[in-house]
Amino acid sequence: MSGGGIELNGGGGIELNGGGGIELNGGGGIELNGGGGIELNGGGETWLILGASSALARAFALAAGERGAAVLLAGRDREDLERTAADVRLRTGVRAGVVPFDALDVASHDATVAGCRGQADSLSVFLAFGLMLPQDRCEESFDAARRTIETNYLGAVSILSRLAPVLEAQGRGRVVVIGSVAGDRGRLRNYVYGSAKAGLHAFVQGLRARLWRAGVSVLTVKPGFVDTAMTWGLPGLFLVAEPAAVVRSVFRQLDRGREVAYVPAFWLPVMLILRHIPEFLFKRLNV
């Protein structure tokens, strides 16, 4: 006992530390740090949120914090991420950190993973980044098509491939990957984006089988239209979901142990119908 704080560790013992704080670790605890703030650690779970500047990712970070989990916000705009981290800490009391991440800079992904390993005893992953450029732009410029595919598919495969050994080694954790209903069938209006998401869905399906053997769950989320910067201003949107509502659904699916979820749920029958329209009819549809 060196002075001031009380620590209840995973074995049930109490230690008095010198930081003035109370820590309850290893079992979902409370940490009173040297600055007088209270932090909850959610039983040791830390969510790495990839693409953390999106509205959906911010909503997830807040919801994870409300459940007592720490968060690591990963993205390119550090100033924006620091603001989000401060907001999460203030509103939920959990630890919230920032790590640099660029989906397109695959050479940097090993460093991103290395930067996370020392900050989490039990890492879980929420992959939220994506890019949806207009279909006509992708048709006019292969650079646009390539950027769409590299962001939505190659960038995701790169970072998930590097995280997989970490998750296997820890023998626990959860992975949530945001796909899209667009990946269920190639449609006239967004088949480049849809093809990238279809590839992602197939990759995640195989990753699920791999990580299941190590005790890690993988959930593929297929949302429809979500009110984010990516969809803002696009024509023809309907039944647009709020990010907070999507996140609530995601956590419900996690709690139920689901592996694939359409969000909102009505997209399941909609896409079931679309997938079964014969090709000679489907190609005539302006969708």
C-alpha positions in Angstrom: 0.0 0.0 0.0 1.7 3.1 -1.2 -0.7 5.8 -0.6 -4.2 7.0 -1.6 -6.2 4.8 -3.9 -8.0 1.4 -3.6 -7.7 -1.2 -6.3 -9.9 -4.3 -6.4 -8.2 -6.6 -8.9 -9.4 -9.6 -10.9 -8.7 -12.0 -8.0 -10.8 -10.1 -5.6 -8.0 -8.4 -3.6 -7.9 -4.8 -2.7 -4.8 -2.7 -3.2 -4.1 0.9 -2.2 -2.3 2.6 -5.0 -0.5 5.9 -5.2 -2.7 7.5 -7.8 -5.5 8.5 -5.6 -7.9 6.2 -7.5 -10.2 3.3 -7.1 -9.9 0.7 -9.8 -12.1 -2.3 -10.3 -10.6 -4.2 -13.1 -11.0 -7.6 -14.7 -14.7 -7.7 -14.0 -16.5 -4.8 -15.2 -15.3 -2.1 -12.9 -14.9 1.5 -11.9 -11.7 3.4 -12.0 -11.3 6.7 -10.1 -8.2 8.2 -11.7 -5.7 10.6 -10.3 -7.6 13.5 -11.7 -10.7 12.6 -9.8 -12.6 11.2 -12.8 -14.5 8.0 -12.7 -13.9 5.5 -15.6 -15.8 2.3 -16.3 -13.9 -0.5 -18.0 -16.7 -2.8 -19.1 -15.2 -6.0 -17.9 -12.0 -5.3 -19.9 -13.7 -5.1 -23.3 -12.3 -2.3 -25.6 -14.0 -1.6 -28.9 -11.7 -0.6 -31.7 -13.9 1.6 -33.9 -12.6 1.8 -37.5 -13.8 4.8 -39.4 -14.7 6.5 -36.2 -15.6 9.9 -37.7 -18.8 8.7 -39.2 -22.2 9.4 -37.5 -22.8 5.7 -37.1 -19.4 5.1 -35.5 -19.9 8.0 -33.1 -23.3 6.6 -32.1 -21.7 3.2 -31.5 -18.9 4.6 -29.4 -21.4 6.3 -27.2 -23.5 3.2 -26.8 -20.5 1.1 -26.1 -19.4 3.5 -23.5 -22.9 3.5 -21.9 -22.4 -0.3 -21.6 -19.2 0.3 -19.8 -16.7 -0.7 -22.5 -13.6 1.4 -23.3 -13.3 2.6 -26.9 -10.4 3.3 -29.3 -11.4 5.6 -32.1 -9.5 5.0 -35.3 -9.5 7.3 -38.3 -7.7 10.0 -40.3 -9.1 13.2 -38.7 -7.4 13.2 -35.3 -8.9 16.5 -34.2 -12.4 15.2 -34.9 -11.6 11.9 -33.1 -10.2 13.7 -30.1 -13.5 15.7 -29.8 -15.5 12.5 -30.0 -13.3 10.8 -27.4 -13.7 13.7 -25.0 -17.5 13.6 -25.5 -17.6 9.9 -24.8 -15.4 10.2 -21.7 -17.6 13.1 -20.4 -20.9 11.4 -21.1 -20.1 7.8 -20.1 -17.0 7.9 -17.9 -15.1 5.2 -19.9 -11.6 5.3 -21.3 -11.6 6.7 -24.8 -8.5 6.9 -26.9 -7.5 7.7 -30.5 -5.3 5.8 -32.9 -4.4 6.8 -36.5 -6.0 4.8 -39.3 -6.4 5.2 -43.0 -8.3 2.4 -44.8 -6.4 3.1 -48.1 -2.9 3.2 -46.6 -2.7 -0.6 -46.1 1.1 -0.4 -45.4 0.2 1.4 -42.2 -2.3 -1.1 -40.9 0.3 -3.2 -39.0 1.2 0.0 -37.0 -2.4 0.6 -36.3 -2.9 -2.8 -34.9 0.4 -2.5 -32.9 -0.9 0.7 -31.4 -4.1 -1.0 -30.2 -2.6 -4.1 -28.6 -1.1 -2.3 -25.6 -4.3 -0.4 -24.9 -6.7 -3.3 -24.6 -6.9 -6.5 -22.6 -9.8 -7.8 -24.6 -10.2 -6.2 -28.0 -13.4 -6.1 -30.0 -13.8 -4.5 -33.5 -16.5 -2.3 -35.1 -15.7 -1.7 -38.7 -17.7 1.3 -39.9 -15.8 2.9 -42.7 -17.0 2.9 -46.3 -17.3 5.0 -49.4 -20.2 5.2 -51.8 -19.5 7.3 -54.9 -22.3 7.8 -57.4 -22.6 5.0 -59.9 -22.4 7.3 -62.9 -19.1 8.7 -61.6 -17.7 5.2 -61.2 -18.8 4.4 -64.8 -17.1 7.6 -66.1 -13.9 7.2 -64.1 -12.2 4.0 -63.2 -10.3 5.9 -60.5 -13.6 6.4 -58.8 -14.5 2.8 -59.2 -11.1 1.7 -57.9 -11.3 4.0 -54.9 -14.8 2.6 -54.0 -13.5 -1.0 -54.2 -10.2 -0.3 -52.4 -12.0 1.5 -49.5 -15.0 -0.9 -49.0 -13.2 -4.2 -49.8 -9.4 -4.1 -49.9 -9.1 -1.7 -46.9 -11.4 -3.8 -44.8 -9.7 -7.1 -45.8 -6.3 -5.6 -45.0 -7.1 -4.4 -41.5 -9.3 -7.4 -40.5 -6.6 -9.8 -41.7 -4.1 -8.1 -39.4 -6.5 -8.0 -36.5 -7.5 -11.7 -36.8 -4.3 -13.1 -35.2 -4.7 -10.7 -32.3 -8.3 -11.9 -31.8 -7.3 -15.5 -32.1 -4.5 -15.1 -29.5 -6.8 -13.5 -26.9 -9.4 -16.2 -27.4 -12.4 -13.9 -27.0 -13.9 -10.8 -28.5 -16.5 -9.6 -30.9 -16.3 -8.3 -34.5 -19.0 -6.2 -36.1 -18.7 -5.4 -39.8 -21.0 -2.9 -41.5 -21.9 -4.2 -44.9 -24.9 -3.2 -46.9 -28.1 -4.5 -48.5 -26.5 -3.3 -51.7 -24.2 -6.3 -51.6 -27.1 -8.7 -51.9 -27.6 -8.1 -55.6 -26.0 -6.1 -58.3 -28.4 -3.3 -59.1 -28.2 -0.8 -62.0 -27.8 2.2 -59.8 -24.9 1.1 -57.6 -23.4 -2.1 -58.8 -19.8 -0.9 -58.2 -20.4 -0.2 -54.5 -22.6 -3.2 -54.3 -19.9 -5.5 -55.7 -17.4 -4.3 -53.1 -19.9 -4.9 -50.3 -20.7 -8.4 -51.7 -17.0 -9.2 -51.7 -16.8 -8.0 -48.1 -19.8 -10.1 -47.1 -18.1 -13.2 -48.5 -14.8 -12.4 -46.8 -16.5 -11.8 -43.4 -18.3 -15.1 -43.8 -15.1 -17.0 -44.1 -13.5 -14.9 -41.3 -16.4 -15.8 -39.1 -15.7 -19.5 -39.6 -12.0 -18.9 -38.8 -12.5 -16.8 -35.6 -15.4 -19.0 -34.3 -12.7 -21.7 -33.7 -11.0 -19.2 -31.3 -14.1 -18.2 -29.4 -14.6 -14.9 -31.3 -18.0 -13.9 -32.7 -18.4 -12.1 -36.0 -21.6 -10.2 -37.0 -22.3 -8.9 -40.4 -24.7 -5.9 -40.4 -26.6 -5.1 -43.6 -28.2 -1.7 -43.2 -30.3 0.0 -45.8 -30.2 3.8 -46.0 -28.7 5.4 -42.9 -28.7 9.1 -42.2 -25.0 9.8 -42.5 -22.7 12.0 -44.5 -22.2 9.2 -47.0 -25.9 9.3 -48.0 -26.6 13.0 -47.5 -28.1 14.6 -50.5 -28.5 11.4 -52.5 -31.7 11.3 -54.6 -34.4 8.6 -54.2 -33.7 7.7 -50.5 -36.6 6.3 -48.5 -37.0 4.8 -45.0 -33.8 6.3 -43.8 -32.7 5.0 -40.4 -31.1 7.1 -37.7 -27.6 6.0 -36.6 -28.6 5.6 -33.0 -31.5 3.3 -33.9 -29.1 1.2 -36.1 -26.7 1.0 -33.2 -29.4 -0.2 -30.8 -30.3 -2.9 -33.2 -26.6 -3.9 -33.6 -26.3 -4.4 -29.8 -29.5 -6.4 -29.7 -28.2 -8.7 -32.4 -24.9 -9.0 -30.6 -26.7 -10.0 -27.4 -28.7 -12.6 -29.2 -25.6 -14.1 -30.8 -26.7 -13.4 -34.4 -24.2 -13.7 -37.3 -26.0 -11.7 -40.0 -28.5 -9.0 -39.4 -30.5 -6.7 -41.7 -31.1 -3.3 -40.1 -33.8 -2.2 -39.9 -35.3 -5.7 -40.0 -37.8 -5.0 -42.8 -34.9 -5.1 -45.2 -34.7 -8.9 -44.8 -38.0 -9.6 -46.7 -37.3 -6.8 -49.1 -33.9 -8.2 -50.1 -35.3 -11.7 -50.1 -37.8 -10.7 -52.8 -35.1 -8.8 -54.8 -32.8 -11.7 -54.7 -35.4 -14.0 -56.2 -36.6 -11.9 -59.1 -35.5 -13.7 -62.3 -32.5 -12.1 -64.0 -34.4 -11.5 -67.3 -36.9 -9.3 -65.3 -34.4 -7.8 -62.8 -32.2 -6.3 -65.5 -35.2 -4.3 -66.8 -35.8 -2.7 -63.4 -34.5 0.8 -62.8 -33.3 0.2 -59.3 
